Amino acid sequence: MATKQENIDLIIKERPYVAQVIQTQLLNDIAGILYEQLAVAKDAIPDLMRKYEFFVTDDVIELTEDKLPSLPWMAMTVFNDGGSPVHVYINEYGMESVYYLNQNPTDPALGVGDTFQMDLRAPKIKKVFLVCDRGKTTSVRIFATMKEYRFHQREEVKI
């Protein structure tokens, strides 16, 4: 009586494509299992970042919790993709703005192609104001971080 390995060798000798078909099927099965696990893991990961795109004119855009439920944010990155500078104010419109105080106090504008990052390490970005100079327009992308993303140590369980 032939062993299992001898039978496999005989099949492969007579039909060499059989081993490739078996390997392909195994890889497809593994890919399916990994895809299902990825879907489960993706559902379990909290929604940490969001991307927003805005077309900014000379009318002030005020982003608040009413308009963007993801606010308040911990951190944000602003990209000015358009053709004009954009003025960015955080939490307050004008002199009290966090951004205004950290940048050039005479012009809190983000130039064309420039990027601005702010990380307050806590959900303290409650409002964002965007505006261009009169008659100017631009497009802006904002990537916002909404929650803490630290690793927490496992709690000790006492029995």
Secondary structure, 3 states (H helix, E strand, C coil): CCCHHHHHHHHHHHCCHHHHHHHHHHHHHHHHHHHHHHHHHHHHCCCCEEEEEEEECCCCEEECCCCCCCCCECEEEEEECCCCCEEEEECCCCCCCHHHHHCCCCCCEECCCCEEEEECCCCCECCEEEECCCCCCEEEEEEEECCCCCCCCCCCCCC
